[in-house]
Amino acid sequence: MTGTLTDLPAPSTERELLASLEAILGDKMPEGWSVSVDREPRGRASGQWRPDALLVVEAPNKAQARLAVEVRASLYPRDAYALSSELGSLWLRPPVPKGRIPTVDDVDGVLVLSRFLTERTRSMLEKLGFSYADATGNLRIATRVPPLFI
């Protein structure tokens, strides 16, 4: 499979979007790294919010980063702030804007997954401390431990 999914039909369901995420990441991960998507995460992260999936990225030394995946069929720039507010209680902001530190056990960050994210939406998500991916191949994942930037 290639690094983008433009030659495949556009994903139309949450399940197809999650499969596209797994396929894109499988092609983009450095040698020795692995990725898996748990489509049925257990428990609740905080209050009533529960991630749509958990993305587990594992380094060659077995260190893992667990990202809660929030799937949205579409996400516009105005929705990025609403999403940030919706999930705001999950985060502590460090003194310098280097992303957000989750207060939820076993979750190292949030990845927003959508069919397509505009350049403006991607920029806003990055500034708000989210990782993101879309079915067209736009991707940004940043984790502290293990250190990874795609």
Secondary structure, DSSP 8 states (H G I E B T S, - for coil): --S--TTS----SHHHHHHHHHHHHHHHS-TT-EEEEESS--S-SBTTB--SEEEEEE-TTS-EEEEEEEEES---HHHHHHHHHHTGGGEE--SS-S--EE-STT--EEEEEES---HHHHHHHHHTT-EEEETTS-EE-EETTTTEE-
